[in-house]
């Protein structure tokens, strides 16, 4: 665990340093498992356990419900035909499709789609306007800036087909007295609303070939809003050149020592920003930007190696719909807020962020994140694809002392690659509150309908690095096929949950990961993890490739409090579920209800006759291991097909007051622990001196090494495995 934490911290500092400049609602009864469940919903992948009258309940599968427009339904079943997940995939052109200028690969078609309406037959678009609206027509070779300067308030600048290269720079005030350098400048001081209306993105190109003025903030289109009543609309154009593509700022001011948010409106519609330099879209102050049908592609890096797609800070906001950000340098979208009063906001629907590249080689090939969500940010994402980025698909880091809120629905994070220079990381989603100064902030993330796959190192990480708290609530989540860390072939976990985090998971599938399917642990004094899980499957976890160790399905370590209900752990390695205390900072307290742990395979290192490190001569393959001060309460737990069904060492295990022993048949009692066909059923040793064994197993002082029958030590007393066709609950 420490290795992973060091890895995560080192990556986080690099990220922060580079970026300075349907779900069915569960009832209370369902949450506790006290529902009437039909016979075919009993906990059984292959109807093995249907003979239990009051047997454990099967976990409900992941179910995304109705797919959004432009997405199609998918299903995944296990080898026995049991439904594991119903989810959605976006309909898109093939990965190798290159769209022509004016087109993009947006959801809903297997071919490239036009950005906006078809090009007009004539030179100019047919512009609907109110009577009296001033329209100024600008043809190729004429100056757009001159038309803007001459226009009245509310005028429309109609830009024809052609390439428009504004050669003149306009130095002046950008913000706080700092000069700026713009090819095209729109300022609302005095108040002026302006519309720039091109013919179509593939035929109307705004370029800037003039080198930016040295040392000045430079943009191709610069929009400065002083008056909150002003409005700027830019549509049906492509912006390209050697400066920031479009820069927007609206002022905030302090009137009588009270901060006033002077929100202004900028609309971008059917706009492509291609081959801009440093940043495609730059938003500051209290500006509100609405971006519909947009493409930001191939932002060229500056001298620092930064070539961000979108950069949002202060109290700015972006509302985006049908937007693609691809082939940026360093970061696809970066959000932060230095304004702790208002914060910044991102609302995105139908968003694709992909193919983000690392910074240039002279900057160490670092970064490459899809989305960075920083301090005091509110983000609401829906129908989102985050694909083929580096380092992190999405990373949310909060150190502001003010709550950070993120919601996401119908989101896929896929193929996150390692950082290019170090070959480490490649996390799909990382959530980390790092409020070391205030110790009062929190990061709150709500996810509904998510697929995280083909990450490197870790699919999903949630924790708090220094103070603060992280809250994650996820419904209908799939985390699968995490690859190892490429630097040393270690790790590859599906989900890691760490210090000062509260995690609620409902309907989750974790499969085909390495090292751990899911691990919750603490590494600092006075830290905690509170974990609440219902309807979980952890399947087919494999050992890490570096040393072929681990492969555990579910790990709960140190100061972790967990309630696990309706869960299957199957075909994992080493230990199906490990509950353990490895530190001085607290012991886990775990409640298991309606849990099946089956077919845990032996250690891969043992199987390959390699050095297994700890206990090299032991094959493991245990179903449930509870060790070293841990406490667990078991109710309706089935353990089948493992080396040891249940192994206890220096720990406490409890069942309900009216529970009989495994395979007990005392009248009026419920069977709470079902130990089936394991090499040994219950193996208990090194119990604490004050341990009341009577409390652990239904008023008996005997532990077991057979399959449900007291074992005297004579091998002849070890019984045969029970016959699953013989129901011990019936006469």
C-alpha positions in Angstrom: 0.0 0.0 0.0 2.8 2.4 0.9 4.3 1.9 -2.6 1.1 3.0 -4.2 0.8 6.0 -2.0 4.3 7.2 -2.8 3.5 6.6 -6.5 0.3 8.7 -6.2 1.9 11.5 -4.3 4.8 11.9 -6.7 2.4 12.0 -9.7 0.1 14.5 -7.9 2.9 17.0 -7.3 3.9 16.8 -11.0 0.3 17.5 -12.0 -0.1 20.4 -9.6 3.2 21.9 -10.5 2.6 21.8 -14.2 -0.8 23.4 -13.9 0.0 26.4 -11.8 0.0 29.1 -14.7 -31.0 5.1 -14.0 -30.3 4.0 -11.4 -33.0 2.3 -9.4 -33.4 4.1 -6.0 -32.8 1.7 -3.2 -35.2 1.6 -0.3 -34.1 1.4 3.3 -35.1 -2.3 3.3 -33.0 -3.0 0.2 -30.0 -1.3 1.7 -30.1 -3.7 4.6 -30.9 -6.7 2.5 -34.3 -7.3 4.2 -36.3 -7.7 1.1 -38.5 -10.4 -0.3 -36.3 -12.0 -3.0 -37.6 -14.5 -5.5 -36.0 -17.9 -5.6 -34.1 -17.2 -8.8 -32.5 -14.3 -7.1 -30.8 -16.4 -4.4 -27.0 -16.0 -4.2 -26.1 -18.5 -6.9 -24.1 -18.2 -10.0 -24.9 -21.7 -11.2 -27.8 -22.7 -8.9 -25.3 -24.4 -6.6 -26.9 -22.9 -3.5 -30.6 -22.9 -4.3 -31.2 -25.6 -1.7 -30.7 -23.1 1.1 -34.2 -22.0 2.2 -33.0 -18.7 3.7 -29.8 -18.5 1.6 -28.0 -15.4 0.8 -29.4 -13.0 -1.8 -27.8 -12.6 -5.2 -26.3 -9.2 -5.8 -28.3 -7.1 -8.3 -26.4 -6.6 -11.6 -25.2 -3.2 -12.8 -28.0 -1.6 -14.8 -27.6 1.8 -16.6 -31.2 1.8 -17.7 -32.2 3.6 -20.9 -29.1 4.6 -22.9 -28.7 8.3 -23.8 -29.2 9.4 -27.4 -26.2 8.4 -29.6 -25.3 5.5 -27.3 -26.3 1.8 -27.6 -27.0 -0.9 -25.0 -24.5 -3.6 -24.1 -24.7 -6.7 -21.8 -22.1 -8.8 -20.0 -22.8 -12.2 -18.6 -20.7 -14.8 -16.8 -19.8 -18.2 -18.1 -23.1 -19.6 -16.6 -25.3 -17.0 -18.3 -25.9 -14.9 -15.3 -26.3 -11.2 -16.1 -23.4 -9.1 -14.7 -24.0 -5.7 -16.2 -26.2 -3.8 -18.6 -24.4 -0.7 -19.7 -24.1 1.7 -22.7 -21.4 2.4 -25.3 -21.3 5.5 -27.5 -21.8 5.1 -31.2 -18.8 6.6 -32.9 -16.7 6.3 -36.1 -13.8 3.8 -36.1 -10.8 4.9 -34.1 -8.7 5.5 -37.2 -11.2 7.9 -38.8 -9.8 11.3 -39.6 -12.5 13.9 -40.1 -12.2 16.6 -42.7 -12.2 20.3 -41.7 -15.6 21.4 -40.4 -16.5 17.9 -39.3 -16.0 16.0 -36.0 -16.5 12.4 -34.6 -19.4 13.1 -32.2 -21.7 10.5 -30.6 -24.5 9.1 -32.7 -23.0 8.1 -36.0 -20.3 5.8 -37.4 -19.3 8.6 -39.8 -18.0 12.1 -39.2 -20.7 14.7 -38.6 -20.7 18.3 -39.8 -20.1 20.9 -37.1 -23.2 23.0 -37.5 -25.3 23.6 -40.6 -24.3 22.9 -44.2 -22.3 25.7 -45.9 -24.4 28.2 -47.8 -24.3 28.3 -51.6 -23.3 31.9 -51.6 -20.5 33.8 -49.8 -22.5 34.5 -46.6 -24.8 32.6 -44.3 -28.5 33.5 -44.3 -28.6 35.4 -41.1 -32.1 35.8 -39.4 -32.2 39.1 -37.6 -34.8 41.5 -36.2 -35.8 44.6 -38.1 -33.3 47.3 -37.6 -30.3 45.1 -36.8 -27.1 46.3 -38.3 -25.3 43.8 -40.5 -21.8 44.5 -41.6 -20.5 42.1 -44.3 -16.8 41.3 -44.4 -15.3 39.5 -47.4 -11.9 37.8 -47.7 -9.2 40.5 -47.7 -11.2 42.9 -45.6 -10.7 43.5 -41.9 -12.9 41.9 -39.3 -11.5 44.2 -36.6 -12.3 47.3 -38.5 -15.9 46.1 -38.8 -16.1 45.4 -35.1 -14.7 48.9 -34.2 -17.3 50.5 -36.5 -20.3 48.5 -35.4 -23.1 49.7 -33.2 -24.3 47.9 -30.1 -26.1 44.7 -31.2 -24.6 44.5 -34.7 -23.9 41.3 -36.6 -20.6 41.0 -38.4 -21.3 38.6 -41.3 -18.0 37.0 -42.3 -17.9 35.3 -45.7 -16.1 32.3 -47.0 -12.3 32.6 -47.1 -9.3 32.8 -44.8 -9.1 36.0 -42.7 -5.6 36.9 -41.5 -5.6 39.8 -39.2 -2.0 41.1 -39.4 -2.3 43.9 -36.9 -1.9 43.4 -33.1 -3.9 45.6 -30.7 -2.0 46.1 -27.4 -4.2 47.5 -24.6 -5.7 46.6 -21.3 -6.5 42.8 -20.7 -6.9 42.8 -17.0 -5.5 44.5 -13.9 -3.6 47.0 -16.1 -1.7 44.3 -17.9 -1.3 44.8 -21.7 -2.6 42.2 -24.1 -2.1 41.3 -27.7 -5.0 40.3 -29.9 -5.5 39.7 -33.5 -9.3 40.4 -33.1 -10.5 42.2 -30.0 -14.0 42.6 -28.7 -14.5 44.8 -25.7 -17.8 45.8 -24.0 -16.4 49.1 -22.6 -18.5 51.0 -23.3 -21.2 48.4 -23.5 -21.4 46.7 -26.9 -23.0 43.4 -27.8 -21.6 41.9 -31.0 -22.2 38.8 -33.2 -19.5 37.3 -35.4 -21.3 35.0 -37.9 -19.3 33.0 -40.4 -20.5 31.1 -43.4 -19.5 27.7 -42.0 -16.5 26.3 -40.0 -14.9 24.5 -43.0 -15.1 27.7 -45.2 -14.6 30.6 -42.8 -11.1 30.5 -41.3 -9.8 33.2 -38.8 -6.0 32.9 -38.7 -3.2 34.8 -37.0 0.2 34.4 -38.6 1.7 37.5 -37.0 4.1 36.5 -34.1 2.6 37.6 -30.8 4.1 40.6 -29.1 6.9 39.4 -26.8 5.9 39.2 -23.1 2.3 40.0 -23.7 -0.8 37.8 -23.3 -1.8 36.9 -26.8 -4.9 35.5 -28.4 -6.5 35.3 -31.8 -9.9 36.4 -30.5 -9.9 38.3 -27.2 -13.2 39.1 -25.6 -13.2 41.4 -22.5 -16.5 41.9 -20.8 -17.0 44.9 -18.5 -20.8 45.2 -18.6 -22.8 42.1 -17.4 -25.6 43.1 -19.8 -23.4 42.6 -22.9 -23.5 39.5 -25.1 -21.0 38.2 -27.6 -21.9 35.4 -30.1 -19.3 33.7 -32.2 -20.5 31.0 -34.6 -19.8 29.0 -37.8 -16.0 29.7 -37.9 -12.7 28.0 -37.5 -10.0 29.7 -35.4 -6.4 28.8 -36.0 -3.0 30.3 -35.5 0.1 30.8 -33.2 -1.7 32.3 -30.2 -4.4 31.3 -27.7 -7.4 30.5 -29.8 -10.2 32.4 -27.9 -9.7 34.2 -24.6 -12.6 35.4 -22.6 -12.6 37.5 -19.4 -15.4 39.2 -17.5 -14.6 41.5 -14.6 -15.5 41.0 -10.9 -15.2 44.1 -8.7 -15.2 45.1 -5.1 -17.8 47.7 -4.3 -17.9 49.0 -0.8 -15.7 46.0 0.2 -18.3 43.6 -1.1 -17.3 41.4 -4.0 -19.8 41.7 -6.9 -19.8 39.0 -9.6 -20.2 40.8 -12.9 -21.3 37.9 -15.0 -21.3 38.3 -18.8 -22.3 36.0 -21.6 -20.3 34.7 -24.4 -21.7 32.1 -26.8 -19.7 29.9 -29.1 -21.7 27.9 -31.6 -20.4 25.7 -34.4 -16.8 26.7 -33.7 -13.6 24.8 -34.3 -10.3 25.9 -32.6 -7.5 24.1 -34.4 -3.7 24.4 -34.1 -3.9 27.3 -31.6 -0.9 27.8 -29.3 -0.7 27.3 -25.5 -4.5 27.2 -25.0 -7.5 26.6 -27.2 -10.1 28.3 -25.0 -9.1 30.4 -22.1 -11.8 31.7 -19.6 -11.2 34.0 -16.6 -13.0 36.4 -14.3 -16.7 35.8 -14.0 -17.2 35.1 -17.6 -20.0 32.7 -18.6 -19.3 30.8 -21.8 -21.8 28.6 -23.6 -20.1 26.3 -26.2 -22.3 24.2 -28.5 -21.1 22.0 -31.3 -17.4 22.6 -30.8 -14.0 21.1 -31.6 -10.7 22.0 -30.0 -7.9 20.1 -31.7 -4.1 19.9 -31.6 -3.3 22.8 -29.3 0.4 23.6 -30.0 2.7 23.8 -26.9 4.3 27.0 -25.8 7.8 27.4 -24.5 6.8 25.6 -21.3 5.4 22.7 -23.2 1.9 23.5 -22.3 -0.8 23.2 -24.9 -4.1 22.9 -23.0 -7.4 22.5 -24.7 -9.4 24.5 -22.2 -8.2 26.5 -19.2 -10.8 27.8 -16.7 -10.0 29.8 -13.5 -11.2 32.4 -11.1 -15.0 32.5 -11.0 -15.5 31.6 -14.6 -18.0 29.0 -16.0 -18.3 26.9 -19.1 -21.5 25.2 -20.2 -20.7 22.9 -23.1 -22.7 20.6 -25.3 -21.4 18.4 -28.1 -17.8 19.3 -27.6 -14.7 17.4 -28.5 -11.3 18.3 -27.0 -8.5 16.2 -28.6 -4.7 16.1 -29.1 -4.0 18.7 -26.6 -0.6 19.0 -24.9 -0.3 18.6 -21.1 -4.1 18.8 -20.3 -7.3 18.5 -22.2 -9.4 20.5 -19.7 -8.0 22.2 -16.6 -10.3 23.8 -14.1 -9.3 25.7 -11.0 -10.5 28.7 -9.0 -8.6 31.3 -7.1 -11.9 32.8 -6.2 -13.1 31.2 -2.9 -16.3 33.3 -2.9 -17.8 32.1 -6.2 -15.6 29.4 -7.5 -15.6 28.1 -11.1 -18.2 25.9 -12.8 -18.2 23.3 -15.6 -21.4 21.8 -17.0 -20.8 19.4 -19.9 -23.2 17.3 -21.9 -21.9 15.1 -24.8 -18.3 15.7 -24.1 -15.3 13.8 -25.5 -11.7 14.4 -24.2 -9.2 12.2 -25.9 -5.6 11.7 -27.1 -4.1 14.2 -24.8 -0.3 14.2 -25.2 2.5 14.8 -22.7 4.4 18.0 -22.6 7.3 18.4 -25.1 10.4 16.4 -24.5 12.4 19.4 -23.1 9.8 19.6 -20.3 10.3 15.9 -19.3 7.3 14.4 -21.2 5.1 14.9 -18.2 1.4 15.3 -17.7 -1.2 14.3 -20.4 -4.3 14.4 -18.2 -7.7 14.4 -19.8 -9.4 16.6 -17.2 -8.0 18.3 -14.1 -10.5 19.5 -11.6 -8.9 21.8 -8.9 -9.8 24.0 -6.0 -13.3 25.3 -5.3 -14.8 23.8 -8.5 -18.3 22.5 -9.3 -18.4 20.1 -12.2 -21.5 18.3 -13.7 -20.6 15.9 -16.5 -23.1 13.8 -18.4 -22.7 11.5 -21.5 -18.9 11.8 -21.4 -16.0 9.8 -23.0 -12.5 10.3 -21.6 -10.2 8.2 -23.8 -6.5 7.7 -24.6 -5.2 10.3 -22.2 -2.0 10.0 -20.1 -1.2 10.0 -16.4 -4.9 10.5 -15.3 -8.1 10.3 -17.2 -9.7 12.6 -14.7 -8.0 13.8 -11.5 -9.9 15.9 -8.9 -7.6 17.6 -6.3 -8.9 20.0 -3.7 -6.6 22.0 -1.4 -8.8 25.1 -0.9 -10.6 24.5 2.3 -13.8 24.9 0.4 -16.0 22.0 -0.8 -15.4 20.7 -4.3 -18.5 19.0 -5.9 -18.4 16.7 -8.9 -21.3 14.8 -10.4 -21.0 12.5 -13.4 -23.6 10.3 -15.2 -23.1 8.1 -18.2 -19.3 8.4 -18.3 -16.6 6.1 -19.8 -12.9 6.5 -18.8 -10.9 4.3 -21.1 -7.3 3.5 -22.1 -5.6 5.9 -19.7 -1.9 5.6 -20.5 1.1 6.1 -18.2 3.0 9.3 -18.1 5.5 9.3 -21.0 8.7 10.2 -19.2 8.4 7.9 -16.1 6.0 5.2 -17.4 4.3 5.3 -14.1 0.6 6.1 -13.3 -2.2 5.9 -15.8 -5.0 6.2 -13.2 -8.5 6.2 -14.8 -10.1 8.4 -12.1 -8.3 9.8 -9.1 -10.1 11.8 -6.3 -7.8 13.3 -3.7 -8.7 16.0 -1.1 -5.3 17.5 -0.1 -6.5 20.3 2.2 -3.4 20.5 4.3 -3.8 24.1 5.3 -7.5 24.3 6.4 -8.4 20.8 7.3 -12.0 21.8 6.7 -12.6 21.2 3.0 -14.0 18.2 1.3 -14.2 16.6 -2.2 -17.7 15.2 -2.9 -18.1 13.0 -6.0 -21.3 11.4 -7.2 -21.2 9.0 -10.1 -24.1 7.2 -11.7 -23.5 4.9 -14.7 -19.7 4.7 -15.2 -17.2 2.4 -16.9 -13.5 2.7 -16.1 -11.4 0.3 -18.0 -7.9 -0.3 -19.4 -6.3 2.1 -17.0 -2.7 1.5 -15.7 -1.8 1.1 -12.0 -5.2 1.9 -10.6 -8.7 2.2 -12.2 -10.2 4.3 -9.5 -8.4 5.9 -6.5 -10.2 7.9 -3.7 -8.5 9.3 -0.6 -7.4 12.4 1.2 -3.7 13.2 1.1 -3.4 15.9 3.8 -6.5 16.6 6.0 -9.8 17.2 4.4 -12.3 14.5 3.5 -13.2 12.7 0.3 -16.8 11.4 -0.3 -17.5 9.1 -3.2 -21.0 7.8 -4.0 -21.2 5.6 -7.0 -24.1 3.7 -8.5 -23.9 1.2 -11.4 -20.1 1.3 -11.7 -17.8 -1.1 -13.7 -14.1 -1.1 -13.1 -12.2 -3.7 -15.2 -9.0 -4.7 -17.0 -6.6 -2.4 -15.2 -3.1 -2.9 -16.6 0.0 -2.8 -14.4 2.2 0.2 -13.8 4.6 0.0 -16.8 7.6 1.2 -14.9 7.9 -2.0 -12.8 4.9 -4.1 -13.8 3.5 -3.8 -10.3 0.0 -2.9 -9.1 -2.9 -2.9 -11.5 -5.7 -2.6 -9.0 -9.3 -2.0 -9.8 -10.1 0.3 -6.9 -8.1 1.7 -4.1 -9.7 3.7 -1.2 -7.6 5.4 1.3 -7.3 7.9 4.2 -10.3 10.0 5.3 -12.7 8.8 2.8 -16.4 7.8 2.9 -17.4 5.5 0.1 -20.9 4.3 -0.8 -21.1 1.8 -3.7 -24.3 0.4 -5.1 -24.3 -2.1 -7.9 -20.7 -2.4 -8.8 -18.7 -4.9 -11.0 -15.0 -5.1 -10.5 -13.3 -7.7 -12.7 -10.1 -8.8 -14.3 -7.8 -6.5 -12.4 -4.4 -7.2 -10.8 -3.0 -7.0 -7.3 -6.4 -6.1 -5.7 -9.9 -6.0 -7.1 -10.8 -3.5 -4.4 -8.7 -2.4 -1.4 -9.6 0.0 1.4 -6.9 0.9 3.9 -5.5 3.7 6.1 -1.9 4.8 6.3 -2.0 7.7 8.8 -2.8 8.1 12.4 -6.4 9.4 13.1 -7.4 8.7 9.5 -10.3 6.4 8.5 -12.2 4.8 5.7 -16.0 4.3 6.0 -17.2 1.9 3.3 -20.8 0.9 2.5 -21.4 -1.6 -0.2 -24.4 -3.3 -1.6 -24.6 -5.4 -4.8 -20.9 -5.9 -5.5 -19.1 -8.5 -7.6 -15.3 -8.8 -7.6 -14.3 -11.4 -10.1 -11.1 -12.9 -11.7 -8.5 -10.7 -9.9 -5.0 -11.8 -11.0 -1.6 -11.4 -9.4 0.6 -8.4 -10.3 3.0 -9.1 -13.0 6.2 -7.9 -11.3 6.4 -10.7 -8.8 3.1 -12.7 -9.3 2.0 -12.0 -5.7 -1.4 -10.8 -4.5 -4.5 -11.1 -6.5 -6.9 -10.6 -3.6 -10.5 -9.8 -4.4 -11.4 -7.5 -1.5 -8.9 -6.1 1.0 -10.0 -4.2 4.2 -7.0 -3.1 6.3 -6.4 -1.0 9.4 -8.9 1.7 10.5 -11.6 0.7 8.0 -15.3 0.4 8.9 -17.1 -1.6 6.3 -20.6 -2.9 5.7 -20.7 -5.3 2.8 -24.1 -6.7 1.6 -25.1 -8.8 -1.4 -21.6 -9.5 -2.7 -19.9 -12.2 -4.7 -16.1 -12.7 -4.6 -15.2 -15.3 -7.2 -12.1 -16.6 -9.0 -9.7 -14.3 -7.2 -6.2 -15.3 -6.0 -4.4 -15.7 -2.7 -7.3 -14.6 -0.4 -10.8 -13.9 -1.6 -11.4 -11.4 1.2 -8.7 -10.2 3.5 -9.6 -8.3 6.8 -6.4 -7.4 8.6 -4.7 -4.8 10.8 -1.1 -4.0 9.6 -0.5 -0.8 11.6 -0.9 0.9 14.9 -3.6 3.2 13.7 -6.7 1.1 14.2 -8.3 -2.2 13.3 -11.0 -3.0 10.8 -14.5 -3.5 11.9 -16.5 -5.3 9.2 -20.0 -6.6 8.8 -20.7 -9.1 6.0 -24.3 -10.0 5.0 -25.3 -12.1 2.0 -21.8 -12.8 0.8 -20.4 -15.6 -1.4 -16.6 -16.2 -1.5 -15.8 -19.0 -3.9 -13.0 -20.6 -6.0 -10.1 -18.5 -4.7 -7.0 -19.7 -6.6 -3.6 -20.3 -5.0 -0.8 -17.7 -5.2 0.6 -17.3 -8.7 4.1 -17.1 -7.4 3.6 -20.5 -5.6 2.1 -22.0 -8.7 5.1 -20.9 -10.8 7.6 -21.9 -8.1 8.9 -18.4 -7.7 9.9 -16.4 -4.6 6.6 -15.5 -2.9 8.3 -13.3 -0.2 6.2 -13.7 2.9 5.4 -17.4 3.8 7.0 -18.7 0.6 6.0 -22.3 1.3 2.3 -21.6 1.7 0.0 -21.7 -1.3 -2.8 -19.7 0.3 -6.0 -19.7 -1.7 -8.1 -18.9 1.3 -11.7 -17.7 1.0 -12.0 -15.4 4.0 -9.0 -14.4 6.2 -9.5 -12.3 9.4 -6.3 -11.4 11.2 -4.5 -9.4 13.9 -7.1 -7.6 15.9 -9.7 -7.3 13.2 -13.4 -7.9 14.1 -16.0 -9.2 11.8 -19.7 -10.0 12.0 -21.0 -12.7 9.6 -24.5 -13.3 8.5 -25.6 -15.4 5.5 -22.0 -15.9 4.3 -21.1 -18.8 2.0 -17.5 -19.9 1.6 -16.9 -22.6 -1.0 -14.1 -24.1 -3.1 -11.1 -22.6 -1.3 -8.1 -23.9 0.6 -9.4 -22.7 4.0 -13.0 -21.6 4.0 -12.5 -19.3 7.0 -9.1 -18.6 8.6 -8.9 -16.6 11.9 -5.7 -15.5 13.5 -5.7 -13.3 16.6 -9.0 -11.8 15.6 -12.7 -11.9 16.6 -15.5 -13.2 14.5 -19.2 -13.0 15.5 -22.4 -14.4 14.1 -26.0 -13.6 15.1 -27.6 -14.6 18.4 -29.8 -17.1 16.7 -27.2 -18.6 14.3 -26.2 -22.2 14.3 -22.9 -23.6 13.3 -22.0 -24.3 9.7 -24.4 -27.1 8.7 -26.0 -27.1 12.1 -29.6 -28.1 12.3 -30.7 -27.0 15.8 -34.4 -26.2 15.8 -35.3 -22.6 15.5 -31.9 -21.4 14.4 -30.7 -19.9 11.2 -27.6 -21.0 9.4 -25.4 -17.9 9.2 -22.1 -19.2 7.9 -22.2 -21.8 5.2 -18.8 -23.6 4.9 -19.0 -25.9 1.9 -16.4 -27.7 -0.1 -13.1 -26.3 1.1 -9.9 -28.3 2.0 -10.4 -27.1 5.5 -13.6 -25.3 6.7 -12.5 -23.2 9.7 -8.9 -22.7 10.8 -8.5 -20.7 14.0 -5.3 -20.1 15.9 -3.5 -17.5 18.1 -6.7 -16.2 19.4 -6.4 -13.4 22.0 -6.4 -14.4 25.7 -9.7 -12.6 26.4 -11.4 -13.9 23.2 -14.7 -15.4 24.1 -15.0 -18.2 21.5 -18.6 -18.8 22.7 -19.5 -15.4 21.2 -18.0 -16.2 17.9 -19.8 -19.4 16.9 -23.2 -20.0 18.4 -22.3 -21.1 21.9 -19.6 -23.6 21.1 -15.9 -23.6 22.1 -14.9 -25.7 19.2 -13.4 -24.5 15.9 -13.2 -26.6 12.8 -10.8 -28.0 10.3 -13.3 -30.2 8.6 -16.4 -29.3 6.6 -18.9 -28.5 9.3 -18.1 -31.2 11.8 -15.9 -30.8 15.0 -12.4 -32.0 14.3 -10.6 -33.8 17.1 -7.2 -33.8 15.3 -7.6 -37.3 13.9 -7.6 -37.2 10.1 -10.2 -39.9 10.1 -12.6 -37.4 11.6 -12.5 -35.1 8.6 -15.8 -35.6 6.8 -16.6 -35.7 3.2 -17.9 -32.5 1.6 -21.6 -32.1 2.0 -24.0 -33.3 -0.7 -25.6 -30.1 -2.2 -28.7 -32.0 -3.1 -29.4 -32.8 0.6 -31.0 -29.8 2.2 -30.0 -29.9 5.9 -32.8 -27.5 6.7 -35.5 -30.0 5.8 -36.5 -33.3 7.5 
